[in-house]
Amino acid sequence: MGFFDSLGDLISDGIDAVIENPIKSIAVVAATVATGGAALAAAPAIGAAASAAGLGVAAGSLSGAAASSAGLAALGGGSLAAGGAGMAGGTAVVAATGAATGAVTSGAVIAATKKKSD
């Protein structure tokens, strides 16, 4: 069984799960969007915390917007000039991590409640 067969089976199983449980599927999507949005809104603060924690070239020596920018750039793999994705990449990393956290958490809660009700 090849990679694409396994991927096709996974997608098919996912579609079946959505069809069988539309309300729970909506709950997972809503939690994913909510946590991703919250992480996106908090990205500047997370960037500043990352800078204060020691990420980036001038880690710990910056404050305010400079710390936020430096931290987000560090999370994005470095500045654009250095070949990284810069602040936009760092913001994307923060938002994606928040969304993934929401999806995994809500999926786990739904899976746990499904086992109890079956």
Biopython code that builds the backbone (N, CA, C, O; Angstrom):
import numpy as np
from Bio.PDB.StructureBuilder import StructureBuilder

atoms = [
    (1, "MET", "N", (0.844, -1.170, 0.000)),
    (1, "MET", "CA", (0.000, 0.000, 0.000)),
    (1, "MET", "C", (0.892, 1.236, 0.000)),
    (1, "MET", "O", (1.720, 1.408, 0.894)),
    (2, "GLY", "N", (0.727, 2.077, -0.980)),
    (2, "GLY", "CA", (1.570, 3.246, -1.134)),
    (2, "GLY", "C", (1.107, 4.415, -0.295)),
    (2, "GLY", "O", (0.057, 4.391, 0.347)),
    (3, "PHE", "N", (1.936, 5.434, -0.332)),
    (3, "PHE", "CA", (1.651, 6.651, 0.421)),
    (3, "PHE", "C", (0.335, 7.269, -0.013)),
    (3, "PHE", "O", (-0.468, 7.676, 0.826)),
    (4, "PHE", "N", (0.109, 7.342, -1.313)),
    (4, "PHE", "CA", (-1.096, 7.989, -1.814)),
    (4, "PHE", "C", (-2.352, 7.175, -1.512)),
    (4, "PHE", "O", (-3.429, 7.744, -1.334)),
    (5, "ASP", "N", (-2.223, 5.859, -1.452)),
    (5, "ASP", "CA", (-3.362, 5.030, -1.046)),
    (5, "ASP", "C", (-3.720, 5.313, 0.412)),
    (5, "ASP", "O", (-4.894, 5.456, 0.753)),
    (6, "SER", "N", (-2.710, 5.391, 1.260)),
    (6, "SER", "CA", (-2.941, 5.688, 2.677)),
    (6, "SER", "C", (-3.540, 7.074, 2.846)),
    (6, "SER", "O", (-4.443, 7.272, 3.659)),
    (7, "LEU", "N", (-3.037, 8.031, 2.077)),
    (7, "LEU", "CA", (-3.564, 9.387, 2.142)),
    (7, "LEU", "C", (-5.011, 9.424, 1.675)),
    (7, "LEU", "O", (-5.841, 10.113, 2.270)),
    (8, "GLY", "N", (-5.315, 8.689, 0.618)),
    (8, "GLY", "CA", (-6.688, 8.617, 0.122)),
    (8, "GLY", "C", (-7.624, 8.007, 1.157)),
    (8, "GLY", "O", (-8.746, 8.477, 1.343)),
    (9, "ASP", "N", (-7.158, 6.956, 1.829)),
    (9, "ASP", "CA", (-7.967, 6.331, 2.882)),
    (9, "ASP", "C", (-8.201, 7.299, 4.046)),
    (9, "ASP", "O", (-9.301, 7.365, 4.594)),
    (10, "LEU", "N", (-7.173, 8.038, 4.411)),
    (10, "LEU", "CA", (-7.292, 9.000, 5.505)),
    (10, "LEU", "C", (-8.303, 10.093, 5.155)),
    (10, "LEU", "O", (-9.133, 10.465, 5.985)),
    (11, "ILE", "N", (-8.230, 10.598, 3.941)),
    (11, "ILE", "CA", (-9.172, 11.634, 3.510)),
    (11, "ILE", "C", (-10.589, 11.075, 3.469)),
    (11, "ILE", "O", (-11.535, 11.740, 3.893)),
    (12, "SER", "N", (-10.736, 9.860, 2.962)),
    (12, "SER", "CA", (-12.049, 9.227, 2.897)),
    (12, "SER", "C", (-12.638, 9.023, 4.298)),
    (12, "SER", "O", (-13.823, 9.267, 4.524)),
    (13, "ASP", "N", (-11.803, 8.576, 5.226)),
    (13, "ASP", "CA", (-12.254, 8.398, 6.609)),
    (13, "ASP", "C", (-12.660, 9.732, 7.231)),
    (13, "ASP", "O", (-13.642, 9.813, 7.969)),
    (14, "GLY", "N", (-11.890, 10.774, 6.922)),
    (14, "GLY", "CA", (-12.220, 12.102, 7.437)),
    (14, "GLY", "C", (-13.543, 12.611, 6.898)),
    (14, "GLY", "O", (-14.336, 13.193, 7.638)),
    (15, "ILE", "N", (-13.784, 12.396, 5.617)),
    (15, "ILE", "CA", (-15.057, 12.812, 5.020)),
    (15, "ILE", "C", (-16.218, 12.040, 5.639)),
    (15, "ILE", "O", (-17.263, 12.618, 5.936)),
    (16, "ASP", "N", (-16.036, 10.740, 5.833)),
    (16, "ASP", "CA", (-17.078, 9.925, 6.475)),
    (16, "ASP", "C", (-17.378, 10.420, 7.888)),
    (16, "ASP", "O", (-18.538, 10.477, 8.296)),
    (17, "ALA", "N", (-16.337, 10.777, 8.632)),
    (17, "ALA", "CA", (-16.523, 11.265, 10.001)),
    (17, "ALA", "C", (-17.301, 12.580, 10.016)),
    (17, "ALA", "O", (-18.139, 12.799, 10.891)),
    (18, "VAL", "N", (-17.023, 13.452, 9.050)),
    (18, "VAL", "CA", (-17.741, 14.724, 8.977)),
    (18, "VAL", "C", (-19.205, 14.490, 8.627)),
    (18, "VAL", "O", (-20.089, 15.134, 9.191)),
    (19, "ILE", "N", (-19.465, 13.577, 7.705)),
    (19, "ILE", "CA", (-20.842, 13.280, 7.300)),
    (19, "ILE", "C", (-21.627, 12.671, 8.459)),
    (19, "ILE", "O", (-22.798, 12.994, 8.660)),
    (20, "GLU", "N", (-20.978, 11.788, 9.222)),
    (20, "GLU", "CA", (-21.646, 11.118, 10.336)),
    (20, "GLU", "C", (-21.830, 12.030, 11.554)),
    (20, "GLU", "O", (-22.762, 11.834, 12.335)),
    (21, "ASN", "N", (-20.956, 13.021, 11.722)),
    (21, "ASN", "CA", (-20.978, 13.888, 12.911)),
    (21, "ASN", "C", (-20.845, 15.360, 12.529)),
    (21, "ASN", "O", (-19.831, 15.984, 12.843)),
    (22, "PRO", "N", (-21.838, 15.921, 11.865)),
    (22, "PRO", "CA", (-21.669, 17.309, 11.399)),
    (22, "PRO", "C", (-21.552, 18.327, 12.535)),
    (22, "PRO", "O", (-20.799, 19.293, 12.407)),
    (23, "ILE", "N", (-22.265, 18.141, 13.623)),
    (23, "ILE", "CA", (-22.208, 19.106, 14.729)),
    (23, "ILE", "C", (-20.837, 19.070, 15.395)),
    (23, "ILE", "O", (-20.255, 20.120, 15.671)),
    (24, "LYS", "N", (-20.321, 17.888, 15.652)),
    (24, "LYS", "CA", (-18.996, 17.778, 16.264)),
    (24, "LYS", "C", (-17.931, 18.327, 15.319)),
    (24, "LYS", "O", (-16.962, 18.941, 15.766)),
    (25, "SER", "N", (-18.102, 18.113, 14.025)),
    (25, "SER", "CA", (-17.145, 18.634, 13.050)),
    (25, "SER", "C", (-17.139, 20.154, 13.059)),
    (25, "SER", "O", (-16.081, 20.778, 12.979)),
    (26, "ILE", "N", (-18.317, 20.744, 13.157)),
    (26, "ILE", "CA", (-18.408, 22.206, 13.233)),
    (26, "ILE", "C", (-17.738, 22.703, 14.506)),
    (26, "ILE", "O", (-17.083, 23.745, 14.494)),
    (27, "ALA", "N", (-17.894, 21.972, 15.598)),
    (27, "ALA", "CA", (-17.259, 22.365, 16.863)),
    (27, "ALA", "C", (-15.738, 22.350, 16.738)),
    (27, "ALA", "O", (-15.069, 23.251, 17.243)),
    (28, "VAL", "N", (-15.188, 21.342, 16.075)),
    (28, "VAL", "CA", (-13.738, 21.269, 15.888)),
    (28, "VAL", "C", (-13.260, 22.438, 15.031)),
    (28, "VAL", "O", (-12.258, 23.077, 15.352)),
    (29, "VAL", "N", (-13.971, 22.717, 13.949)),
    (29, "VAL", "CA", (-13.589, 23.829, 13.073)),
    (29, "VAL", "C", (-13.676, 25.156, 13.822)),
    (29, "VAL", "O", (-12.788, 26.000, 13.698)),
    (30, "ALA", "N", (-14.738, 25.341, 14.594)),
    (30, "ALA", "CA", (-14.903, 26.584, 15.352)),
    (30, "ALA", "C", (-13.770, 26.761, 16.370)),
    (30, "ALA", "O", (-13.233, 27.858, 16.522)),
    (31, "ALA", "N", (-13.414, 25.682, 17.060)),
    (31, "ALA", "CA", (-12.322, 25.767, 18.035)),
    (31, "ALA", "C", (-10.993, 26.060, 17.340)),
    (31, "ALA", "O", (-10.172, 26.817, 17.857)),
    (32, "THR", "N", (-10.788, 25.465, 16.178)),
    (32, "THR", "CA", (-9.561, 25.704, 15.418)),
    (32, "THR", "C", (-9.463, 27.160, 14.989)),
    (32, "THR", "O", (-8.413, 27.787, 15.132)),
    (33, "VAL", "N", (-10.554, 27.691, 14.465)),
    (33, "VAL", "CA", (-10.565, 29.088, 14.021)),
    (33, "VAL", "C", (-10.399, 30.029, 15.216)),
    (33, "VAL", "O", (-9.671, 31.018, 15.132)),
    (34, "ALA", "N", (-11.066, 29.725, 16.314)),
    (34, "ALA", "CA", (-10.983, 30.589, 17.494)),
    (34, "ALA", "C", (-9.573, 30.623, 18.072)),
    (34, "ALA", "O", (-9.064, 31.700, 18.384)),
    (35, "THR", "N", (-8.944, 29.479, 18.216)),
    (35, "THR", "CA", (-7.601, 29.472, 18.804)),
    (35, "THR", "C", (-6.571, 30.031, 17.832)),
    (35, "THR", "O", (-5.618, 30.688, 18.250)),
    (36, "GLY", "N", (-6.754, 29.779, 16.547)),
    (36, "GLY", "CA", (-5.855, 30.371, 15.556)),
    (36, "GLY", "C", (-5.992, 31.879, 15.536)),
    (36, "GLY", "O", (-4.992, 32.593, 15.450)),
    (37, "GLY", "N", (-7.224, 32.373, 15.614)),
    (37, "GLY", "CA", (-7.452, 33.816, 15.655)),
    (37, "GLY", "C", (-6.903, 34.451, 16.915)),
    (37, "GLY", "O", (-6.337, 35.543, 16.869)),
    (38, "ALA", "N", (-7.065, 33.777, 18.036)),
    (38, "ALA", "CA", (-6.524, 34.299, 19.294)),
    (38, "ALA", "C", (-4.997, 34.346, 19.239)),
    (38, "ALA", "O", (-4.385, 35.305, 19.710)),
    (39, "ALA", "N", (-4.393, 33.324, 18.672)),
    (39, "ALA", "CA", (-2.937, 33.307, 18.550)),
    (39, "ALA", "C", (-2.468, 34.406, 17.595)),
    (39, "ALA", "O", (-1.441, 35.041, 17.837)),
    (40, "LEU", "N", (-3.215, 34.631, 16.516)),
    (40, "LEU", "CA", (-2.867, 35.691, 15.581)),
    (40, "LEU", "C", (-2.932, 37.054, 16.271)),
    (40, "LEU", "O", (-2.051, 37.893, 16.081)),
    (41, "ALA", "N", (-3.965, 37.270, 17.064)),
    (41, "ALA", "CA", (-4.100, 38.533, 17.784)),
    (41, "ALA", "C", (-3.006, 38.702, 18.830)),
    (41, "ALA", "O", (-2.576, 39.821, 19.110)),
    (42, "ALA", "N", (-2.563, 37.609, 19.395)),
    (42, "ALA", "CA", (-1.533, 37.654, 20.438)),
    (42, "ALA", "C", (-0.114, 37.567, 19.883)),
    (42, "ALA", "O", (0.848, 37.597, 20.650)),
    (43, "ALA", "N", (0.030, 37.461, 18.567)),
    (43, "ALA", "CA", (1.347, 37.273, 17.964)),
    (43, "ALA", "C", (2.367, 38.342, 18.360)),
    (43, "ALA", "O", (3.511, 37.991, 18.647)),
    (44, "PRO", "N", (2.010, 39.628, 18.390)),
    (44, "PRO", "CA", (3.021, 40.610, 18.819)),
    (44, "PRO", "C", (3.524, 40.369, 20.245)),
    (44, "PRO", "O", (4.718, 40.498, 20.517)),
    (45, "ALA", "N", (2.616, 40.024, 21.143)),
    (45, "ALA", "CA", (3.032, 39.748, 22.525)),
    (45, "ALA", "C", (3.871, 38.475, 22.593)),
    (45, "ALA", "O", (4.835, 38.401, 23.356)),
    (46, "ILE", "N", (3.505, 37.489, 21.804)),
    (46, "ILE", "CA", (4.279, 36.247, 21.778)),
    (46, "ILE", "C", (5.659, 36.511, 21.195)),
    (46, "ILE", "O", (6.651, 35.960, 21.672)),
    (47, "GLY", "N", (5.728, 37.352, 20.164)),
    (47, "GLY", "CA", (7.018, 37.732, 19.587)),
    (47, "GLY", "C", (7.900, 38.442, 20.598)),
    (47, "GLY", "O", (9.094, 38.159, 20.688)),
    (48, "ALA", "N", (7.318, 39.367, 21.364)),
    (48, "ALA", "CA", (8.083, 40.074, 22.395)),
    (48, "ALA", "C", (8.574, 39.105, 23.462)),
    (48, "ALA", "O", (9.707, 39.213, 23.933)),
    (49, "ALA", "N", (7.714, 38.151, 23.845)),
    (49, "ALA", "CA", (8.124, 37.150, 24.840)),
    (49, "ALA", "C", (9.243, 36.268, 24.294)),
    (49, "ALA", "O", (10.175, 35.916, 25.017)),
    (50, "ALA", "N", (9.143, 35.915, 23.017)),
    (50, "ALA", "CA", (10.200, 35.093, 22.401)),
    (50, "ALA", "C", (11.515, 35.846, 22.378)),
    (50, "ALA", "O", (12.572, 35.264, 22.622)),
    (51, "SER", "N", (11.458, 37.130, 22.087)),
    (51, "SER", "CA", (12.678, 37.942, 22.088)),
    (51, "SER", "C", (13.263, 38.042, 23.489)),
    (51, "SER", "O", (14.474, 37.919, 23.674)),
    (52, "ALA", "N", (12.407, 38.264, 24.467)),
    (52, "ALA", "CA", (12.881, 38.365, 25.857)),
    (52, "ALA", "C", (13.445, 37.039, 26.350)),
    (52, "ALA", "O", (14.332, 37.010, 27.203)),
    (53, "ALA", "N", (12.918, 35.932, 25.803)),
    (53, "ALA", "CA", (13.378, 34.607, 26.239)),
    (53, "ALA", "C", (14.716, 34.216, 25.622)),
    (53, "ALA", "O", (15.303, 33.202, 26.000)),
    (54, "GLY", "N", (15.196, 35.011, 24.682)),
    (54, "GLY", "CA", (16.513, 34.723, 24.136)),
    (54, "GLY", "C", (16.552, 34.362, 22.681)),
    (54, "GLY", "O", (17.613, 33.986, 22.181)),
    (55, "LEU", "N", (15.439, 34.458, 21.967)),
    (55, "LEU", "CA", (15.457, 34.194, 20.530)),
    (55, "LEU", "C", (15.862, 35.457, 19.790)),
    (55, "LEU", "O", (15.498, 36.562, 20.193)),
    (56, "GLY", "N", (16.599, 35.299, 18.729)),
    (56, "GLY", "CA", (16.982, 36.439, 17.910)),
    (56, "GLY", "C", (18.354, 36.959, 18.264)),
    (56, "GLY", "O", (18.946, 36.574, 19.272)),
    (57, "VAL", "N", (18.853, 37.847, 17.410)),
    (57, "VAL", "CA", (20.211, 38.363, 17.555)),
    (57, "VAL", "C", (20.362, 39.227, 18.804)),
    (57, "VAL", "O", (21.292, 39.033, 19.586)),
    (58, "ALA", "N", (19.452, 40.175, 18.991)),
    (58, "ALA", "CA", (19.547, 41.098, 20.122)),
    (58, "ALA", "C", (18.617, 40.665, 21.251)),
    (58, "ALA", "O", (17.983, 41.496, 21.901)),
    (59, "ALA", "N", (18.546, 39.392, 21.467)),
    (59, "ALA", "CA", (17.594, 38.836, 22.429)),
    (59, "ALA", "C", (17.793, 39.416, 23.814)),
    (59, "ALA", "O", (18.912, 39.508, 24.320)),
    (60, "GLY", "N", (16.686, 39.803, 24.409)),
    (60, "GLY", "CA", (16.706, 40.290, 25.777)),
    (60, "GLY", "C", (17.095, 41.750, 25.920)),
    (60, "GLY", "O", (16.896, 42.334, 26.986)),
    (61, "SER", "N", (17.648, 42.358, 24.869)),
    (61, "SER", "CA", (18.083, 43.750, 24.985)),
    (61, "SER", "C", (17.088, 44.726, 24.371)),
    (61, "SER", "O", (17.286, 45.939, 24.450)),
    (62, "LEU", "N", (16.034, 44.224, 23.768)),
    (62, "LEU", "CA", (15.045, 45.077, 23.120)),
    (62, "LEU", "C", (13.770, 45.146, 23.948)),
    (62, "LEU", "O", (13.524, 44.302, 24.810)),
    (63, "SER", "N", (12.964, 46.166, 23.671)),
    (63, "SER", "CA", (11.661, 46.265, 24.322)),
    (63, "SER", "C", (10.661, 46.842, 23.335)),
    (63, "SER", "O", (11.034, 47.413, 22.310)),
    (64, "GLY", "N", (9.390, 46.684, 23.658)),
    (64, "GLY", "CA", (8.322, 47.254, 22.842)),
    (64, "GLY", "C", (8.217, 46.642, 21.454)),
    (64, "GLY", "O", (8.335, 45.430, 21.275)),
    (65, "ALA", "N", (7.990, 47.516, 20.475)),
    (65, "ALA", "CA", (7.781, 47.059, 19.101)),
    (65, "ALA", "C", (9.027, 46.388, 18.527)),
    (65, "ALA", "O", (8.921, 45.456, 17.730)),
    (66, "ALA", "N", (10.191, 46.856, 18.925)),
    (66, "ALA", "CA", (11.430, 46.254, 18.429)),
    (66, "ALA", "C", (11.560, 44.807, 18.911)),
    (66, "ALA", "O", (11.974, 43.928, 18.155)),
    (67, "ALA", "N", (11.208, 44.573, 20.164)),
    (67, "ALA", "CA", (11.269, 43.210, 20.696)),
    (67, "ALA", "C", (10.261, 42.315, 19.992)),
    (67, "ALA", "O", (10.556, 41.164, 19.670)),
    (68, "SER", "N", (9.064, 42.855, 19.756)),
    (68, "SER", "CA", (8.031, 42.092, 19.058)),
    (68, "SER", "C", (8.488, 41.726, 17.655)),
    (68, "SER", "O", (8.356, 40.578, 17.230)),
    (69, "SER", "N", (9.026, 42.705, 16.938)),
    (69, "SER", "CA", (9.496, 42.468, 15.569)),
    (69, "SER", "C", (10.634, 41.452, 15.536)),
    (69, "SER", "O", (10.640, 40.543, 14.706)),
    (70, "ALA", "N", (11.587, 41.609, 16.436)),
    (70, "ALA", "CA", (12.728, 40.692, 16.469)),
    (70, "ALA", "C", (12.298, 39.277, 16.834)),
    (70, "ALA", "O", (12.787, 38.307, 16.255)),
    (71, "GLY", "N", (11.384, 39.160, 17.791)),
    (71, "GLY", "CA", (10.915, 37.828, 18.192)),
    (71, "GLY", "C", (10.140, 37.137, 17.092)),
    (71, "GLY", "O", (10.335, 35.946, 16.846)),
    (72, "LEU", "N", (9.258, 37.875, 16.423)),
    (72, "LEU", "CA", (8.494, 37.281, 15.324)),
    (72, "LEU", "C", (9.413, 36.890, 14.174)),
    (72, "LEU", "O", (9.230, 35.834, 13.567)),
    (73, "ALA", "N", (10.394, 37.725, 13.871)),
    (73, "ALA", "CA", (11.344, 37.377, 12.809)),
    (73, "ALA", "C", (12.135, 36.124, 13.177)),
    (73, "ALA", "O", (12.394, 35.276, 12.324)),
    (74, "ALA", "N", (12.516, 36.010, 14.448)),
    (74, "ALA", "CA", (13.244, 34.809, 14.888)),
    (74, "ALA", "C", (12.374, 33.568, 14.749)),
    (74, "ALA", "O", (12.848, 32.520, 14.310)),
    (75, "LEU", "N", (11.095, 33.683, 15.125)),
    (75, "LEU", "CA", (10.175, 32.547, 14.978)),
    (75, "LEU", "C", (9.937, 32.217, 13.514)),
    (75, "LEU", "O", (9.621, 31.076, 13.177)),
    (76, "GLY", "N", (10.087, 33.218, 12.633)),
    (76, "GLY", "CA", (9.906, 33.021, 11.201)),
    (76, "GLY", "C", (11.160, 32.542, 10.498)),
    (76, "GLY", "O", (11.193, 32.484, 9.269)),
    (77, "GLY", "N", (12.173, 32.204, 11.239)),
    (77, "GLY", "CA", (13.388, 31.665, 10.627)),
    (77, "GLY", "C", (14.430, 32.716, 10.319)),
    (77, "GLY", "O", (15.416, 32.428, 9.640)),
    (78, "GLY", "N", (14.233, 33.914, 10.800)),
    (78, "GLY", "CA", (15.192, 34.984, 10.567)),
    (78, "GLY", "C", (14.607, 36.079, 9.700)),
    (78, "GLY", "O", (13.488, 35.962, 9.200)),
    (79, "SER", "N", (15.363, 37.131, 9.529)),
    (79, "SER", "CA", (14.886, 38.259, 8.727)),
    (79, "SER", "C", (14.825, 37.887, 7.254)),
    (79, "SER", "O", (15.429, 36.909, 6.814)),
    (80, "LEU", "N", (14.087, 38.684, 6.510)),
    (80, "LEU", "CA", (14.018, 38.462, 5.056)),
    (80, "LEU", "C", (15.398, 38.599, 4.432)),
    (80, "LEU", "O", (15.747, 37.845, 3.524)),
    (81, "ALA", "N", (16.189, 39.562, 4.915)),
    (81, "ALA", "CA", (17.521, 39.788, 4.375)),
    (81, "ALA", "C", (18.440, 38.593, 4.612)),
    (81, "ALA", "O", (19.352, 38.337, 3.826)),
    (82, "ALA", "N", (18.193, 37.861, 5.701)),
    (82, "ALA", "CA", (19.016, 36.699, 6.023)),
    (82, "ALA", "C", (18.479, 35.416, 5.387)),
    (82, "ALA", "O", (19.040, 34.337, 5.581)),
    (83, "GLY", "N", (17.399, 35.542, 4.634)),
    (83, "GLY", "CA", (16.846, 34.365, 3.955)),
    (83, "GLY", "C", (15.708, 33.692, 4.695)),
    (83, "GLY", "O", (15.224, 32.642, 4.273)),
    (84, "GLY", "N", (15.276, 34.289, 5.799)),
    (84, "GLY", "CA", (14.155, 33.728, 6.553)),
    (84, "GLY", "C", (12.831, 34.282, 6.058)),
    (84, "GLY", "O", (12.782, 34.993, 5.054)),
    (85, "ALA", "N", (11.779, 33.961, 6.752)),
    (85, "ALA", "CA", (10.448, 34.428, 6.361)),
    (85, "ALA", "C", (10.068, 35.721, 7.077)),
    (85, "ALA", "O", (9.008, 36.282, 6.799)),
    (86, "GLY", "N", (10.895, 36.201, 7.980)),
    (86, "GLY", "CA", (10.662, 37.470, 8.645)),
    (86, "GLY", "C", (9.493, 37.450, 9.612)),
    (86, "GLY", "O", (9.073, 36.399, 10.097)),
    (87, "MET", "N", (8.976, 38.653, 9.879)),
    (87, "MET", "CA", (7.878, 38.800, 10.823)),
    (87, "MET", "C", (6.616, 38.098, 10.334)),
    (87, "MET", "O", (5.882, 37.514, 11.131)),
    (88, "ALA", "N", (6.360, 38.150, 9.033)),
    (88, "ALA", "CA", (5.167, 37.485, 8.493)),
    (88, "ALA", "C", (5.253, 35.981, 8.717)),
    (88, "ALA", "O", (4.254, 35.343, 9.049)),
    (89, "GLY", "N", (6.430, 35.417, 8.539)),
    (89, "GLY", "CA", (6.614, 33.993, 8.796)),
    (89, "GLY", "C", (6.429, 33.650, 10.253)),
    (89, "GLY", "O", (5.831, 32.627, 10.587)),
    (90, "GLY", "N", (6.948, 34.512, 11.137)),
    (90, "GLY", "CA", (6.771, 34.290, 12.576)),
    (90, "GLY", "C", (5.313, 34.371, 12.978)),
    (90, "GLY", "O", (4.838, 33.579, 13.792)),
    (91, "THR", "N", (4.601, 35.336, 12.401)),
    (91, "THR", "CA", (3.170, 35.457, 12.692)),
    (91, "THR", "C", (2.424, 34.225, 12.203)),
    (91, "THR", "O", (1.525, 33.731, 12.883)),
    (92, "ALA", "N", (2.790, 33.732, 11.038)),
    (92, "ALA", "CA", (2.159, 32.519, 10.500)),
    (92, "ALA", "C", (2.444, 31.311, 11.385)),
    (92, "ALA", "O", (1.562, 30.482, 11.609)),
    (93, "VAL", "N", (3.667, 31.209, 11.887)),
    (93, "VAL", "CA", (4.023, 30.100, 12.785)),
    (93, "VAL", "C", (3.190, 30.161, 14.061)),
    (93, "VAL", "O", (2.685, 29.137, 14.522)),
    (94, "VAL", "N", (3.046, 31.342, 14.626)),
    (94, "VAL", "CA", (2.273, 31.503, 15.864)),
    (94, "VAL", "C", (0.805, 31.151, 15.620)),
    (94, "VAL", "O", (0.206, 30.416, 16.405)),
    (95, "ALA", "N", (0.224, 31.672, 14.536)),
    (95, "ALA", "CA", (-1.183, 31.405, 14.237)),
    (95, "ALA", "C", (-1.415, 29.927, 13.932)),
    (95, "ALA", "O", (-2.401, 29.349, 14.388)),
    (96, "ALA", "N", (-0.520, 29.317, 13.168)),
    (96, "ALA", "CA", (-0.673, 27.894, 12.835)),
    (96, "ALA", "C", (-0.542, 27.023, 14.076)),
    (96, "ALA", "O", (-1.267, 26.039, 14.220)),
    (97, "THR", "N", (0.362, 27.369, 14.960)),
    (97, "THR", "CA", (0.516, 26.612, 16.200)),
    (97, "THR", "C", (-0.735, 26.734, 17.062)),
    (97, "THR", "O", (-1.184, 25.753, 17.655)),
    (98, "GLY", "N", (-1.291, 27.927, 17.130)),
    (98, "GLY", "CA", (-2.535, 28.118, 17.887)),
    (98, "GLY", "C", (-3.687, 27.338, 17.289)),
    (98, "GLY", "O", (-4.462, 26.714, 18.013)),
    (99, "ALA", "N", (-3.803, 27.370, 15.970)),
    (99, "ALA", "CA", (-4.885, 26.635, 15.308)),
    (99, "ALA", "C", (-4.718, 25.132, 15.485)),
    (99, "ALA", "O", (-5.692, 24.427, 15.747)),
    (100, "ALA", "N", (-3.498, 24.640, 15.344)),
    (100, "ALA", "CA", (-3.256, 23.205, 15.516)),
    (100, "ALA", "C", (-3.553, 22.770, 16.946)),
    (100, "ALA", "O", (-4.106, 21.694, 17.171)),
    (101, "THR", "N", (-3.187, 23.604, 17.905)),
    (101, "THR", "CA", (-3.483, 23.298, 19.304)),
    (101, "THR", "C", (-4.984, 23.187, 19.528)),
    (101, "THR", "O", (-5.453, 22.266, 20.197)),
    (102, "GLY", "N", (-5.733, 24.128, 18.966)),
    (102, "GLY", "CA", (-7.197, 24.083, 19.091)),
    (102, "GLY", "C", (-7.802, 22.861, 18.430)),
    (102, "GLY", "O", (-8.716, 22.241, 18.976)),
    (103, "ALA", "N", (-7.295, 22.509, 17.250)),
    (103, "ALA", "CA", (-7.824, 21.343, 16.539)),
    (103, "ALA", "C", (-7.544, 20.051, 17.298)),
    (103, "ALA", "O", (-8.421, 19.196, 17.425)),
    (104, "VAL", "N", (-6.333, 19.916, 17.795)),
    (104, "VAL", "CA", (-5.971, 18.693, 18.525)),
    (104, "VAL", "C", (-6.750, 18.591, 19.831)),
    (104, "VAL", "O", (-7.252, 17.522, 20.179)),
    (105, "THR", "N", (-6.849, 19.691, 20.543)),
    (105, "THR", "CA", (-7.561, 19.680, 21.822)),
    (105, "THR", "C", (-9.041, 19.369, 21.632)),
    (105, "THR", "O", (-9.592, 18.512, 22.324)),
    (106, "SER", "N", (-9.681, 20.060, 20.701)),
    (106, "SER", "CA", (-11.110, 19.808, 20.499)),
    (106, "SER", "C", (-11.352, 18.414, 19.929)),
    (106, "SER", "O", (-12.340, 17.767, 20.276)),
    (107, "GLY", "N", (-10.468, 17.948, 19.065)),
    (107, "GLY", "CA", (-10.594, 16.580, 18.546)),
    (107, "GLY", "C", (-10.459, 15.541, 19.642)),
    (107, "GLY", "O", (-11.177, 14.542, 19.657)),
    (108, "ALA", "N", (-9.522, 15.786, 20.571)),
    (108, "ALA", "CA", (-9.334, 14.850, 21.683)),
    (108, "ALA", "C", (-10.544, 14.844, 22.613)),
    (108, "ALA", "O", (-10.956, 13.793, 23.104)),
    (109, "VAL", "N", (-11.107, 16.023, 22.848)),
    (109, "VAL", "CA", (-12.304, 16.089, 23.705)),
    (109, "VAL", "C", (-13.462, 15.350, 23.049)),
    (109, "VAL", "O", (-14.185, 14.612, 23.718)),
    (110, "ILE", "N", (-13.642, 15.538, 21.765)),
    (110, "ILE", "CA", (-14.716, 14.855, 21.047)),
    (110, "ILE", "C", (-14.485, 13.352, 21.041)),
    (110, "ILE", "O", (-15.426, 12.580, 21.228)),
    (111, "ALA", "N", (-13.247, 12.932, 20.830)),
    (111, "ALA", "CA", (-12.950, 11.497, 20.851)),
    (111, "ALA", "C", (-13.217, 10.902, 22.229)),
    (111, "ALA", "O", (-13.721, 9.784, 22.337)),
    (112, "ALA", "N", (-12.882, 11.641, 23.276)),
    (112, "ALA", "CA", (-13.126, 11.145, 24.636)),
    (112, "ALA", "C", (-14.610, 11.040, 24.940)),
    (112, "ALA", "O", (-15.044, 10.089, 25.590)),
    (113, "THR", "N", (-15.395, 12.009, 24.476)),
    (113, "THR", "CA", (-16.835, 11.952, 24.727)),
    (113, "THR", "C", (-17.500, 10.888, 23.871)),
    (113, "THR", "O", (-18.526, 10.333, 24.263)),
    (114, "LYS", "N", (-16.934, 10.597, 22.713)),
    (114, "LYS", "CA", (-17.484, 9.553, 21.847)),
    (114, "LYS", "C", (-17.310, 8.189, 22.501)),
    (114, "LYS", "O", (-18.225, 7.366, 22.455)),
    (115, "LYS", "N", (-16.171, 7.936, 23.100)),
    (115, "LYS", "CA", (-15.933, 6.654, 23.759)),
    (115, "LYS", "C", (-16.886, 6.445, 24.920)),
    (115, "LYS", "O", (-17.338, 5.324, 25.154)),
    (116, "LYS", "N", (-17.203, 7.516, 25.659)),
    (116, "LYS", "CA", (-18.107, 7.391, 26.793)),
    (116, "LYS", "C", (-19.544, 7.136, 26.354)),
    (116, "LYS", "O", (-20.287, 6.423, 27.029)),
    (117, "SER", "N", (-19.939, 7.731, 25.204)),
    (117, "SER", "CA", (-21.323, 7.589, 24.776)),
    (117, "SER", "C", (-21.570, 6.324, 23.968)),
    (117, "SER", "O", (-22.722, 5.927, 23.798)),
    (118, "ASP", "N", (-20.509, 5.672, 23.460)),
    (118, "ASP", "CA", (-20.702, 4.452, 22.656)),
    (118, "ASP", "C", (-20.932, 3.236, 23.519)),
    (118, "ASP", "O", (-21.110, 2.135, 22.999)),
]
sb = StructureBuilder()
sb.init_structure("model")
sb.init_model(0)
sb.init_chain("A")
sb.init_seg("    ")
for serial, (resi, resn, name, xyz) in enumerate(atoms, 1):
    if name == "N":
        sb.init_residue(resn, " ", resi, " ")
    sb.init_atom(name, np.array(xyz, "f"), 0.0, 1.0, " ", f" {name:<3s}", serial, name[0])
structure = sb.get_structure()
